[in-house]
Amino acid sequence: MVISGRKETVLDLAKFVDKGVQVKLTGGRQVTGTLKGYDQLLNLVLDEALEFLRVGNYV
């Protein structure tokens, strides 16, 4: 959706700023941390982030 020449972000992440989030990435990685910022391309800034890597098909 385009509003006055700018693209609107599909997700409204403003309500998650300064709160704990868990981000699932392609390749099985997961990152948890405190969301400090983001942009319209969904680049995220996390504070106190921890990365988790799943090896194999363990559940």
Jmol script that loads the backbone (N, CA, C; Angstrom):
load data "model"
ATOM      1  N   MET A   1       0.844  -1.168   0.000  1.00  0.00           N
ATOM      2  CA  MET A   1       0.000   0.000   0.000  1.00  0.00           C
ATOM      3  C   MET A   1       0.893   1.235   0.000  1.00  0.00           C
ATOM      4  N   VAL A   2       0.599   2.196  -0.848  1.00  0.00           N
ATOM      5  CA  VAL A   2       1.384   3.425  -0.931  1.00  0.00           C
ATOM      6  C   VAL A   2       0.538   4.586  -0.440  1.00  0.00           C
ATOM      7  N   ILE A   3       1.079   5.336   0.500  1.00  0.00           N
ATOM      8  CA  ILE A   3       0.394   6.508   1.029  1.00  0.00           C
ATOM      9  C   ILE A   3       1.312   7.703   0.847  1.00  0.00           C
ATOM     10  N   SER A   4       0.881   8.652   0.051  1.00  0.00           N
ATOM     11  CA  SER A   4       1.640   9.874  -0.248  1.00  0.00           C
ATOM     12  C   SER A   4       3.106   9.590  -0.562  1.00  0.00           C
ATOM     13  N   GLY A   5       3.344   8.626  -1.445  1.00  0.00           N
ATOM     14  CA  GLY A   5       4.690   8.351  -1.915  1.00  0.00           C
ATOM     15  C   GLY A   5       5.525   7.458  -1.011  1.00  0.00           C
ATOM     16  N   ARG A   6       5.026   7.070   0.145  1.00  0.00           N
ATOM     17  CA  ARG A   6       5.775   6.214   1.057  1.00  0.00           C
ATOM     18  C   ARG A   6       5.059   4.879   1.206  1.00  0.00           C
ATOM     19  N   LYS A   7       5.835   3.824   1.334  1.00  0.00           N
ATOM     20  CA  LYS A   7       5.245   2.507   1.556  1.00  0.00           C
ATOM     21  C   LYS A   7       4.909   2.352   3.033  1.00  0.00           C
ATOM     22  N   GLU A   8       3.759   1.774   3.288  1.00  0.00           N
ATOM     23  CA  GLU A   8       3.337   1.510   4.659  1.00  0.00           C
ATOM     24  C   GLU A   8       3.815   0.120   5.056  1.00  0.00           C
ATOM     25  N   THR A   9       4.335  -0.016   6.260  1.00  0.00           N
ATOM     26  CA  THR A   9       4.784  -1.304   6.755  1.00  0.00           C
ATOM     27  C   THR A   9       3.585  -2.224   6.961  1.00  0.00           C
ATOM     28  N   VAL A  10       3.721  -3.467   6.541  1.00  0.00           N
ATOM     29  CA  VAL A  10       2.639  -4.431   6.670  1.00  0.00           C
ATOM     30  C   VAL A  10       2.372  -4.732   8.147  1.00  0.00           C
ATOM     31  N   LEU A  11       3.422  -4.814   8.949  1.00  0.00           N
ATOM     32  CA  LEU A  11       3.288  -5.098  10.375  1.00  0.00           C
ATOM     33  C   LEU A  11       3.414  -3.815  11.178  1.00  0.00           C
ATOM     34  N   ASP A  12       2.594  -3.677  12.208  1.00  0.00           N
ATOM     35  CA  ASP A  12       2.708  -2.534  13.108  1.00  0.00           C
ATOM     36  C   ASP A  12       3.540  -2.964  14.308  1.00  0.00           C
ATOM     37  N   LEU A  13       4.842  -2.692  14.257  1.00  0.00           N
ATOM     38  CA  LEU A  13       5.745  -3.133  15.312  1.00  0.00           C
ATOM     39  C   LEU A  13       5.875  -2.128  16.445  1.00  0.00           C
ATOM     40  N   ALA A  14       5.253  -0.962  16.323  1.00  0.00           N
ATOM     41  CA  ALA A  14       5.391   0.085  17.342  1.00  0.00           C
ATOM     42  C   ALA A  14       4.964  -0.406  18.720  1.00  0.00           C
ATOM     43  N   LYS A  15       3.975  -1.265  18.774  1.00  0.00           N
ATOM     44  CA  LYS A  15       3.486  -1.746  20.072  1.00  0.00           C
ATOM     45  C   LYS A  15       4.464  -2.709  20.744  1.00  0.00           C
ATOM     46  N   PHE A  16       5.491  -3.172  20.007  1.00  0.00           N
ATOM     47  CA  PHE A  16       6.474  -4.096  20.563  1.00  0.00           C
ATOM     48  C   PHE A  16       7.787  -3.424  20.956  1.00  0.00           C
ATOM     49  N   VAL A  17       7.935  -2.128  20.688  1.00  0.00           N
ATOM     50  CA  VAL A  17       9.171  -1.419  21.039  1.00  0.00           C
ATOM     51  C   VAL A  17       9.340  -1.435  22.556  1.00  0.00           C
ATOM     52  N   ASP A  18      10.561  -1.704  22.984  1.00  0.00           N
ATOM     53  CA  ASP A  18      10.939  -1.819  24.404  1.00  0.00           C
ATOM     54  C   ASP A  18      10.306  -3.023  25.094  1.00  0.00           C
ATOM     55  N   LYS A  19       9.912  -4.019  24.295  1.00  0.00           N
ATOM     56  CA  LYS A  19       9.376  -5.263  24.850  1.00  0.00           C
ATOM     57  C   LYS A  19      10.192  -6.435  24.307  1.00  0.00           C
ATOM     58  N   GLY A  20      10.145  -7.537  25.016  1.00  0.00           N
ATOM     59  CA  GLY A  20      10.845  -8.734  24.579  1.00  0.00           C
ATOM     60  C   GLY A  20      10.172  -9.347  23.365  1.00  0.00           C
ATOM     61  N   VAL A  21      10.972  -9.729  22.381  1.00  0.00           N
ATOM     62  CA  VAL A  21      10.448 -10.353  21.164  1.00  0.00           C
ATOM     63  C   VAL A  21      11.287 -11.582  20.825  1.00  0.00           C
ATOM     64  N   GLN A  22      10.680 -12.489  20.084  1.00  0.00           N
ATOM     65  CA  GLN A  22      11.370 -13.652  19.549  1.00  0.00           C
ATOM     66  C   GLN A  22      11.194 -13.610  18.037  1.00  0.00           C
ATOM     67  N   VAL A  23      12.314 -13.626  17.310  1.00  0.00           N
ATOM     68  CA  VAL A  23      12.292 -13.530  15.850  1.00  0.00           C
ATOM     69  C   VAL A  23      12.784 -14.854  15.282  1.00  0.00           C
ATOM     70  N   LYS A  24      11.972 -15.467  14.416  1.00  0.00           N
ATOM     71  CA  LYS A  24      12.361 -16.709  13.754  1.00  0.00           C
ATOM     72  C   LYS A  24      12.878 -16.369  12.362  1.00  0.00           C
ATOM     73  N   LEU A  25      14.098 -16.812  12.072  1.00  0.00           N
ATOM     74  CA  LEU A  25      14.752 -16.518  10.803  1.00  0.00           C
ATOM     75  C   LEU A  25      14.801 -17.764   9.933  1.00  0.00           C
ATOM     76  N   THR A  26      15.016 -17.561   8.647  1.00  0.00           N
ATOM     77  CA  THR A  26      15.167 -18.706   7.758  1.00  0.00           C
ATOM     78  C   THR A  26      16.419 -19.474   8.158  1.00  0.00           C
ATOM     79  N   GLY A  27      16.420 -20.758   7.919  1.00  0.00           N
ATOM     80  CA  GLY A  27      17.562 -21.580   8.276  1.00  0.00           C
ATOM     81  C   GLY A  27      17.482 -22.142   9.680  1.00  0.00           C
ATOM     82  N   GLY A  28      16.370 -21.888  10.381  1.00  0.00           N
ATOM     83  CA  GLY A  28      16.184 -22.465  11.701  1.00  0.00           C
ATOM     84  C   GLY A  28      16.690 -21.633  12.858  1.00  0.00           C
ATOM     85  N   ARG A  29      17.262 -20.470  12.591  1.00  0.00           N
ATOM     86  CA  ARG A  29      17.771 -19.631  13.683  1.00  0.00           C
ATOM     87  C   ARG A  29      16.641 -18.864  14.348  1.00  0.00           C
ATOM     88  N   GLN A  30      16.814 -18.619  15.636  1.00  0.00           N
ATOM     89  CA  GLN A  30      15.878 -17.795  16.392  1.00  0.00           C
ATOM     90  C   GLN A  30      16.689 -16.794  17.200  1.00  0.00           C
ATOM     91  N   VAL A  31      16.189 -15.577  17.278  1.00  0.00           N
ATOM     92  CA  VAL A  31      16.844 -14.524  18.046  1.00  0.00           C
ATOM     93  C   VAL A  31      15.815 -13.945  19.002  1.00  0.00           C
ATOM     94  N   THR A  32      16.200 -13.798  20.261  1.00  0.00           N
ATOM     95  CA  THR A  32      15.335 -13.144  21.232  1.00  0.00           C
ATOM     96  C   THR A  32      16.059 -11.921  21.775  1.00  0.00           C
ATOM     97  N   GLY A  33      15.307 -10.904  22.105  1.00  0.00           N
ATOM     98  CA  GLY A  33      15.887  -9.688  22.656  1.00  0.00           C
ATOM     99  C   GLY A  33      14.818  -8.630  22.827  1.00  0.00           C
ATOM    100  N   THR A  34      15.243  -7.439  23.188  1.00  0.00           N
ATOM    101  CA  THR A  34      14.332  -6.317  23.377  1.00  0.00           C
ATOM    102  C   THR A  34      14.330  -5.474  22.110  1.00  0.00           C
ATOM    103  N   LEU A  35      13.164  -5.303  21.505  1.00  0.00           N
ATOM    104  CA  LEU A  35      13.052  -4.519  20.277  1.00  0.00           C
ATOM    105  C   LEU A  35      13.263  -3.045  20.592  1.00  0.00           C
ATOM    106  N   LYS A  36      14.280  -2.450  19.973  1.00  0.00           N
ATOM    107  CA  LYS A  36      14.590  -1.038  20.191  1.00  0.00           C
ATOM    108  C   LYS A  36      14.216  -0.170  18.996  1.00  0.00           C
ATOM    109  N   GLY A  37      14.140  -0.767  17.802  1.00  0.00           N
ATOM    110  CA  GLY A  37      13.782   0.013  16.627  1.00  0.00           C
ATOM    111  C   GLY A  37      13.613  -0.869  15.408  1.00  0.00           C
ATOM    112  N   TYR A  38      13.090  -0.264  14.345  1.00  0.00           N
ATOM    113  CA  TYR A  38      12.858  -0.980  13.091  1.00  0.00           C
ATOM    114  C   TYR A  38      12.637   0.055  11.994  1.00  0.00           C
ATOM    115  N   ASP A  39      12.693  -0.401  10.743  1.00  0.00           N
ATOM    116  CA  ASP A  39      12.385   0.490   9.627  1.00  0.00           C
ATOM    117  C   ASP A  39      11.334  -0.159   8.739  1.00  0.00           C
ATOM    118  N   GLN A  40      10.969   0.520   7.655  1.00  0.00           N
ATOM    119  CA  GLN A  40       9.894   0.010   6.807  1.00  0.00           C
ATOM    120  C   GLN A  40      10.296  -1.240   6.028  1.00  0.00           C
ATOM    121  N   LEU A  41      11.586  -1.544   5.961  1.00  0.00           N
ATOM    122  CA  LEU A  41      12.033  -2.785   5.324  1.00  0.00           C
ATOM    123  C   LEU A  41      12.092  -3.937   6.324  1.00  0.00           C
ATOM    124  N   LEU A  42      11.677  -3.664   7.570  1.00  0.00           N
ATOM    125  CA  LEU A  42      11.655  -4.620   8.672  1.00  0.00           C
ATOM    126  C   LEU A  42      13.045  -5.039   9.130  1.00  0.00           C
ATOM    127  N   ASN A  43      14.041  -4.153   8.963  1.00  0.00           N
ATOM    128  CA  ASN A  43      15.311  -4.336   9.648  1.00  0.00           C
ATOM    129  C   ASN A  43      15.035  -4.046  11.116  1.00  0.00           C
ATOM    130  N   LEU A  44      15.514  -4.910  11.992  1.00  0.00           N
ATOM    131  CA  LEU A  44      15.215  -4.783  13.413  1.00  0.00           C
ATOM    132  C   LEU A  44      16.469  -4.435  14.196  1.00  0.00           C
ATOM    133  N   VAL A  45      16.299  -3.662  15.254  1.00  0.00           N
ATOM    134  CA  VAL A  45      17.364  -3.378  16.209  1.00  0.00           C
ATOM    135  C   VAL A  45      16.948  -4.014  17.523  1.00  0.00           C
ATOM    136  N   LEU A  46      17.744  -5.003  17.975  1.00  0.00           N
ATOM    137  CA  LEU A  46      17.450  -5.701  19.222  1.00  0.00           C
ATOM    138  C   LEU A  46      18.559  -5.429  20.229  1.00  0.00           C
ATOM    139  N   ASP A  47      18.171  -5.234  21.487  1.00  0.00           N
ATOM    140  CA  ASP A  47      19.118  -5.050  22.579  1.00  0.00           C
ATOM    141  C   ASP A  47      19.150  -6.341  23.390  1.00  0.00           C
ATOM    142  N   GLU A  48      20.317  -6.661  23.950  1.00  0.00           N
ATOM    143  CA  GLU A  48      20.460  -7.873  24.770  1.00  0.00           C
ATOM    144  C   GLU A  48      19.999  -9.113  24.004  1.00  0.00           C
ATOM    145  N   ALA A  49      20.408  -9.210  22.742  1.00  0.00           N
ATOM    146  CA  ALA A  49      19.944 -10.296  21.874  1.00  0.00           C
ATOM    147  C   ALA A  49      20.708 -11.594  22.126  1.00  0.00           C
ATOM    148  N   LEU A  50      19.979 -12.693  22.052  1.00  0.00           N
ATOM    149  CA  LEU A  50      20.549 -14.031  22.114  1.00  0.00           C
ATOM    150  C   LEU A  50      20.104 -14.788  20.874  1.00  0.00           C
ATOM    151  N   GLU A  51      21.051 -15.498  20.242  1.00  0.00           N
ATOM    152  CA  GLU A  51      20.733 -16.269  19.042  1.00  0.00           C
ATOM    153  C   GLU A  51      20.719 -17.753  19.385  1.00  0.00           C
ATOM    154  N   PHE A  52      19.698 -18.444  18.894  1.00  0.00           N
ATOM    155  CA  PHE A  52      19.564 -19.877  19.096  1.00  0.00           C
ATOM    156  C   PHE A  52      19.599 -20.551  17.734  1.00  0.00           C
ATOM    157  N   LEU A  53      20.348 -21.643  17.645  1.00  0.00           N
ATOM    158  CA  LEU A  53      20.471 -22.390  16.401  1.00  0.00           C
ATOM    159  C   LEU A  53      20.001 -23.813  16.645  1.00  0.00           C
ATOM    160  N   ARG A  54      18.999 -24.223  15.882  1.00  0.00           N
ATOM    161  CA  ARG A  54      18.491 -25.589  15.996  1.00  0.00           C
ATOM    162  C   ARG A  54      19.322 -26.472  15.074  1.00  0.00           C
ATOM    163  N   VAL A  55      19.838 -27.566  15.621  1.00  0.00           N
ATOM    164  CA  VAL A  55      20.639 -28.503  14.840  1.00  0.00           C
ATOM    165  C   VAL A  55      19.830 -29.779  14.671  1.00  0.00           C
ATOM    166  N   GLY A  56      19.618 -30.194  13.444  1.00  0.00           N
ATOM    167  CA  GLY A  56      18.845 -31.401  13.183  1.00  0.00           C
ATOM    168  C   GLY A  56      17.356 -31.150  13.300  1.00  0.00           C
ATOM    169  N   ASN A  57      16.609 -32.225  13.497  1.00  0.00           N
ATOM    170  CA  ASN A  57      15.152 -32.134  13.576  1.00  0.00           C
ATOM    171  C   ASN A  57      14.633 -32.332  14.995  1.00  0.00           C
ATOM    172  N   TYR A  58      15.396 -31.920  15.970  1.00  0.00           N
ATOM    173  CA  TYR A  58      14.963 -32.067  17.366  1.00  0.00           C
ATOM    174  C   TYR A  58      13.845 -31.098  17.671  1.00  0.00           C
ATOM    175  N   VAL A  59      12.848 -31.580  18.416  1.00  0.00           N
ATOM    176  CA  VAL A  59      11.712 -30.732  18.788  1.00  0.00           C
ATOM    177  C   VAL A  59      11.722 -30.521  20.284  1.00  0.00           C
TER     178      VAL A  59
END
end "model"
wireframe off; spacefill off
backbone 0.3
color backbone group
